[in-house]
C-alpha cells in the first residue's frame, strides 16, 4: 500500500478540519433561536413576584393563566397532526443512533422544527423544562441533513459517529460549554470514550460553543459561586449532601418515569381533558409559589447564588422543593418537548442550599454540591454533571467536592433507578414497553 505524500496528508487534514468546523458552526447557528427563547423566558419570570419582588399585577396574573391555555393546545397537537414532535428529543436521537432505518423519520426537518416550536411555546408559558432535549436533537438533525446534502462531508467517520458528535455539539451550542458536549456524547450517547470520536468531537463542540458565545450565551450561566470553604470541609459536606441529593435526583427521575407510564396513553386519548387538568395544576403552582415553580430553573439558581439571604426557609423551603419536583414532571411525563437537566439541577440547588443552612454551613457550598449530586442521581452521568456545575457556577476551588458529590449522587440515584433516565424514556416509546417499571425495579 502506497503511503500518501506529506502534501496529500496535509490537504486531507485541512479538508477534515474545515468539515468539522463547518459542522460545528451550523449546529451552533441552529441552536441560537433556542438560546434566545431561554432568555425571553427569564424576562417573563422577572414579572413574577417571586423573582421581581412586589405584589401581583395584571400582567403577572395573566402569565399565571397561560399554562391553562397552552397545555391543552400542545397535547392536542402532539396527539394529532404534530405527533412526530412529541417527546424530549434525546430519546429520539438515541434511537436514531441505534436504528439507522429510523433516522430519516426521527431526524427529518419536519419533526425537528415541530419539536423546537412546541418547546418554545411551552417555555414562554413558563413550563419547567430544560432545553437540552431540543438542542441535542437539533444538532443531530443538522448533521443528518448536511450528510444528505454533502455526502462527502466527514466521510472518514461512520454516520452514527457524526450524529453523536453533532448531538453533543448541540449541547455545547446550547450552553456555551464544549467539554460538556463532548462528555455527554461519550458518557450518554456512545457509552465509551474513544479517540476516533473525542478528537473530532472537541473540534465540532468548540466551534458550536463559539457560535453560542457570539450569540450572547455567558461563560458562567449562573454567575460564580463565592467559596471560602477549606477543601477538607468541602469534602466532608460532599458526603451527606452527595448521597441525599443523589437519592432525591433518583427519586425525581423514578417518579417521572412512573408518571410518564401512566400518562402517555391517557393524554393521547383525551388531550383536551388532560390538558386542562395539567395546565390548571401548573397555573396553581405558579400562583402559590409567586412564580418560583416556573421556568427551567436557571433564573431561580441565579437568585440563590446572588442573594445573601435564602429565598425560602422552613415550610416554605419544603414547599418550594416539592413544587420543583412536580412542576417539571407534569409536562415531561405528558410528552411535551424539553429536558430534565436544568430542573434536576435546580432541585439539587434548592435542596443543598436549604439543608446545609440547617447545620450552619455556607448555603452556596450546599447549592453547588446539591445541584451536581441531584443531576448525577437523576441522569447517571456524574462527569457531565460535574462539568455542567463548573460551567454554570464556575469556581474551580469546588472541583474536589463536586467530583465526590457527583460520584456519590450517581451511586445513590442508581439504587432507585436501574436504567439511566433517557434510556428508560426511549424504551417507554417502544410498543408493549415495561420500561417504566423495569427501570425502577
DRENRO-924240 format. One line per field, with one value per residue (C-alpha): x, y, z. Coordinates in pm, 1 decimal. Each point is the difference from the previous one (the first is absolute). Layout:
BEGIN
u [X  ...]
v [Y  ...]
w [Z  ...]
END
This chain:
BEGIN
u [0.0  142.2  19.6  -143.3  251.9  37.4  -175.0  -296.1  -17.7  -3.3  -273.2  -208.1  44.7  -93.5  -320.0  -86.0  45.0  -201.6  -281.3  5.4  -2.7  -280.1  -214.0  58.7  -89.8  -320.4  -105.2  79.9  -196.2  -299.3  1.6  -2.7  -380.2  -45.8  250.4  -191.9  -322.5  173.3  87.3  -352.3  -128.5  225.2  -146.8  -351.8  94.9  121.5  -364.0  -90.5  1.2  235.0  273.4  -65.8  -147.8  -310.9  -362.1  -195.7  -88.7  -243.0  289.4  140.3  -343.1  -53.8  328.8  -120.0  -303.0  198.6  72.5  -374.3  -35.7  327.1  6.5  -322.5  116.4  337.6  -151.9  -255.2  275.8  216.5  -288.2  -89.5  174.6  327.2  39.6  350.7  104.8  -87.5  263.1  321.0  219.7  283.5  -175.8  -82.4  363.3  119.5  -241.0  128.0  355.1  -95.1  -249.3  127.9  -324.4  -189.9  237.3  -186.2  -320.9  142.8  252.6  -190.1  -56.6  -372.9  9.5  302.5  -162.3  -325.8  173.4  191.5  -316.4  -194.1  283.2  10.5  -370.0  27.3  304.0  -166.9  -298.2  248.2  -3.9  283.0  197.4  367.9  120.5  254.9  -252.4  -77.0  360.5  137.8  -260.9  59.3  372.4  -54.9  -259.1  238.9  269.1  -248.1  -112.1  356.0  109.1  -292.1  79.1  377.2  71.3  375.7  -24.4  207.1  -4.8  283.4  -247.2  -288.8  -344.8  -91.5  319.5  -71.1  -350.9  130.3  261.8  -258.0  -244.6  268.3  76.9  -365.4  47.6  321.6  -179.9  -289.6  210.9  330.5  184.7  203.3  141.4  -345.3  -119.4  286.7  -48.6  -374.8  72.3  236.8  -171.6  -361.8  -29.4  281.2  79.4  375.3  289.2  181.0  251.1  -164.0  -297.4  149.8  247.0  -248.7  -259.4  222.5  35.3  -371.1  -110.6  253.7  -129.1  -362.8  77.8  168.8  -323.8  -180.6  245.6  -50.1  -371.3  41.9  -2.8  219.0  297.2  -140.4  -373.9  -97.6  285.7  288.5  -53.5  189.0  198.9  236.7  -56.4  318.2  28.1  -17.2  -324.4  -130.1  61.9  -167.2  -311.0  8.9  -67.4  -340.8  -118.6  121.3  -183.0  -322.3  -22.3  83.9  -288.3  -223.5  109.6  -58.7  -344.2  -78.5  93.1  -179.8  -317.1  27.3  14.1  -288.8  -212.4  89.2  -101.7  -342.6  -53.0  140.1  -312.2  -255.1  114.1  -8.1  -357.0  -139.3  238.3  -250.6  -110.3  346.6  140.7  -244.3  67.0  378.7  0.3  -209.6  252.0  287.5  -190.0  -82.2  363.8  111.1  -256.1  91.7  376.4  -3.6  142.3  292.2  -131.2  13.4  275.2  293.8  149.2  302.4  -149.4  -81.2  354.3  138.8  -218.1  132.5  360.2  -38.7  -214.2  168.6  -319.6  -195.7  -309.4  -195.3  43.9  -181.7  -328.4  26.3  329.6  -153.2  -297.1  228.1  192.9  -319.3  -111.6  336.1  -46.1  -356.8  16.6  245.2  -155.1  -342.3  104.8  283.0  -220.0  -269.4  251.0  58.1  345.6  268.6  270.0  50.1  358.9  -84.7  -297.4  207.9  283.7  -237.1  -152.7  343.5  87.2  -313.6  51.6  371.6  -14.7  -290.0  138.0  348.7  -142.9  -177.7  342.4  165.7  190.4  45.2  -316.4  207.6  204.3  -317.1  -144.3  300.7  29.5  -373.9  -49.3  273.3  -108.4  -369.1  78.6  233.9  -261.8  -268.0  207.1  273.8  250.2  238.4  276.5  -236.6  -180.3  325.2  95.7  -344.9  31.7  341.6  -130.0  -318.1  149.5  370.7  231.6  289.2  57.6  -317.7  137.1  92.3  -332.5  -196.9  178.5  -76.9  -358.6  -61.8  137.2  -195.4  -311.3  20.3  43.5  -288.7  -228.3  73.6  -152.2  -336.4  48.6  167.1  -18.5  127.5  -298.5  35.2  44.2  -311.9  -194.2  109.5  -118.8  -338.0  -62.7  39.0  -315.7  -104.1  278.2  34.9  294.0  -167.5  -20.6  323.3  202.4  -99.5  9.1]
v [0.0  336.1  249.6  345.0  276.2  263.3  251.0  -234.3  -63.9  372.9  56.7  -283.1  136.2  348.2  -121.7  -205.7  295.3  228.6  -256.0  -25.6  376.3  38.4  -258.4  169.4  343.4  -132.5  -175.5  306.0  225.0  -235.1  16.9  381.4  39.0  -244.1  192.6  320.9  -161.9  -91.0  366.8  112.3  -239.2  162.8  340.4  -133.3  -148.7  341.3  112.1  -254.8  105.7  -281.7  133.5  369.7  72.7  203.7  -105.2  -177.9  212.2  -51.5  -102.8  -255.2  -147.8  -32.8  -191.2  -238.1  -90.5  -69.3  -369.9  -58.0  101.0  -132.2  -351.9  -118.5  145.2  -173.4  -336.1  24.0  73.8  -281.4  -246.1  94.9  181.2  61.3  -337.3  -33.3  303.3  -139.4  -116.9  141.1  -33.4  -192.1  -341.4  54.5  85.9  -309.5  -216.7  145.1  -94.3  -360.7  -46.7  147.2  -89.5  249.0  293.6  146.3  5.6  117.0  258.3  146.7  375.0  -16.0  -176.0  210.0  339.7  -122.4  -119.1  328.1  204.9  -205.5  49.4  372.7  43.9  -206.1  195.9  336.5  -136.6  -42.9  -379.4  -144.1  -153.7  -10.5  52.1  -278.4  -228.4  234.5  117.3  -355.3  -105.6  315.0  -76.3  -353.9  118.3  259.4  -265.1  -236.1  269.4  105.0  -357.9  -43.6  325.8  -51.0  -376.4  61.1  196.1  -177.2  -321.8  -131.4  -34.5  -244.8  166.9  -94.3  158.3  325.0  11.7  -62.1  274.2  245.4  -87.2  78.6  319.0  95.4  -10.1  201.4  255.0  19.9  66.3  138.4  -297.2  -205.0  -250.4  -76.1  -79.3  -241.5  -174.9  -31.4  -160.3  -252.1  -60.8  -17.4  -36.2  -245.1  -140.3  9.2  242.5  -62.4  224.3  -58.0  204.5  207.3  184.7  108.9  52.4  256.4  193.1  -2.0  81.1  282.4  172.2  -54.9  156.9  290.8  68.3  -13.9  252.4  233.1  -29.4  134.5  -321.1  72.1  -212.2  -43.2  -22.0  53.9  213.2  -113.7  -171.0  179.6  -264.6  38.3  -349.4  -205.2  -307.4  -245.0  152.6  6.7  -373.9  -70.2  186.4  -180.7  -338.8  60.3  249.6  -216.7  -307.0  175.6  222.9  -299.2  -192.7  300.7  17.3  -371.7  31.8  288.9  -205.9  -307.4  198.9  152.1  -344.4  -132.5  303.5  -17.6  -363.2  91.8  312.2  -86.4  -184.9  209.8  335.6  -136.3  -123.3  304.6  292.8  277.6  -141.0  -85.5  322.1  209.4  -197.5  6.2  363.5  90.8  -170.7  194.9  328.3  -69.5  -78.8  325.6  188.3  -166.6  39.9  353.0  -137.1  -187.6  -333.6  121.6  7.5  -231.0  95.8  198.8  330.5  -151.0  -132.4  342.4  145.4  -256.6  80.7  379.0  42.9  9.6  -121.7  -317.0  55.9  -256.2  -154.4  -257.2  -119.1  242.3  -159.7  -347.3  114.7  147.4  -326.5  -197.3  242.5  -22.4  -378.7  0.5  295.0  -161.9  -346.0  114.3  121.8  -250.4  -297.5  131.0  -4.1  374.4  52.6  112.5  -123.4  -92.5  115.8  353.8  -112.6  -270.0  248.4  252.6  -261.5  -84.4  367.4  69.2  -315.5  44.6  368.1  -59.4  -309.8  135.1  316.7  -207.4  -111.6  340.3  -55.4  229.4  -15.6  60.8  -313.5  -200.8  141.3  -106.0  -347.0  -59.5  93.5  -228.1  -291.8  27.8  22.1  -299.4  -195.0  77.3  -60.2  -244.1  235.1  114.4  138.7  206.6  116.9  123.4  183.2  154.9  126.1  151.8  164.3  142.0  116.6  -20.2  -0.2  -240.8  -20.7  -208.1  -268.6  -262.4  30.7  -7.0  -314.9  -182.0  124.3  -95.4  -351.5  -61.1  150.4  -233.7  -304.6  108.9  69.9  -341.2  -161.7  139.5  5.6  -303.1  132.8  351.6  227.6  90.1  -366.5  -80.2  279.6  -131.8  -347.7  140.4  95.7  -359.9  -210.3  -210.9  155.1  -70.7  237.5  216.1  -285.5  -172.6  320.0  44.4  -364.5]
w [0.0  -105.8  281.1  -89.8  -44.5  273.8  -225.3  -48.9  374.4  72.0  -258.2  146.8  352.8  -114.8  -165.9  308.6  236.5  -228.0  -6.0  379.6  43.1  -253.0  180.9  335.1  -135.3  -156.2  320.6  210.4  -234.9  12.9  381.8  8.4  -11.8  288.3  211.2  -71.2  120.7  324.7  57.7  -86.4  263.5  260.3  -86.6  47.1  336.5  115.8  -8.9  267.8  368.1  98.9  -228.0  -45.4  341.9  57.8  -22.4  -268.5  -301.0  -284.7  -226.3  244.2  69.6  -374.5  -24.8  270.0  -212.3  -317.5  82.3  31.8  -365.7  -140.1  145.5  -172.2  -332.5  24.7  89.1  -281.6  -252.0  137.0  -13.1  -355.8  -284.1  185.2  168.3  -145.1  206.7  342.7  246.0  140.5  -308.3  164.1  -1.6  -366.8  -73.3  186.0  -197.3  -327.1  102.0  70.4  -284.3  -330.4  -175.4  219.4  -45.1  -293.2  201.5  333.1  -124.8  -293.4  -13.7  74.6  340.1  95.1  -54.9  149.4  315.9  24.0  -44.4  255.9  248.0  -77.8  73.3  318.9  120.0  -58.3  194.9  289.8  -2.7  208.5  -285.6  -87.5  -355.1  -35.4  -169.1  -290.1  -51.1  -5.0  -254.9  -206.9  -9.3  -123.3  -251.8  -144.3  -46.3  -163.1  -244.8  -84.1  -65.6  -237.7  -179.9  -1.9  2.0  7.0  326.4  267.2  -200.5  216.3  288.0  18.0  -23.4  356.7  127.6  -183.6  147.5  353.2  -39.6  -132.1  277.8  257.6  -191.5  38.4  376.0  -35.8  -216.9  240.3  308.9  -134.4  148.3  -250.5  248.3  138.9  -351.5  -60.9  333.9  -59.0  -336.0  156.6  333.4  -119.2  -377.5  -80.8  344.8  -51.8  -31.6  -328.8  -173.5  -339.6  123.2  283.4  -224.2  -266.4  272.7  169.9  -325.8  -83.1  355.4  27.0  -314.2  104.9  338.0  -179.3  -185.4  332.8  143.4  -295.7  63.4  352.4  203.6  306.9  100.1  350.4  -48.3  363.8  127.9  218.5  333.6  275.6  187.3  292.4  142.4  58.9  -220.5  291.1  122.6  -356.1  -36.1  333.6  -112.8  -335.6  160.9  163.8  -260.4  -287.2  128.8  99.8  -308.4  -219.5  153.5  -59.7  -364.6  -41.9  158.2  -235.3  -307.1  132.3  63.2  -347.5  -159.6  207.7  -84.1  -369.2  -7.4  137.6  -211.0  -342.7  -123.2  187.9  -137.9  -354.3  41.7  180.2  -67.0  73.0  334.5  121.6  -140.7  200.4  317.7  -28.2  -110.9  303.0  228.3  -156.4  34.5  365.2  76.3  -160.6  206.2  330.1  -49.9  -136.0  -323.8  158.4  -127.6  -361.0  -257.8  -54.1  336.2  -113.2  113.5  339.1  38.9  -90.1  273.4  248.9  -92.8  1.7  311.4  336.5  168.6  -86.7  -212.0  202.6  344.6  210.4  -143.0  -292.3  -97.7  21.7  -206.3  -266.6  -10.0  -62.3  -270.8  -176.7  -8.7  -128.8  -242.6  -248.3  28.3  -124.0  -348.1  -46.9  87.9  -235.6  -286.6  -33.9  -157.9  239.6  231.9  362.7  49.8  110.8  214.7  174.7  42.9  157.2  227.2  136.4  43.1  204.0  205.9  65.3  92.3  239.1  170.5  61.3  152.5  263.0  123.7  -18.5  -323.8  -298.7  -216.9  -313.5  67.2  57.5  -321.0  -208.1  152.0  -8.2  -362.7  -133.4  221.1  -88.9  -370.8  21.5  193.3  -257.0  -314.3  111.5  -166.4  278.0  -223.4  -213.3  315.2  150.3  -319.5  -21.9  357.5  -67.0  -315.1  148.7  330.5  -61.3  297.6  -59.6  375.8  20.4  -233.3  261.2  179.0  -324.3  -116.6  324.3  18.8  -363.4  42.6  321.2  -155.2  -299.5  224.0  222.8  -294.5  -149.8  308.6  -112.2  -376.1  -155.3  -356.1  -89.7  -35.1  -367.7  -91.1  202.0  -170.4  -338.9  97.7  102.9  -361.6  -111.4  -47.2  301.3  205.0  372.1  33.1  257.6  249.1  -101.8  28.2  362.1  108.4]
END
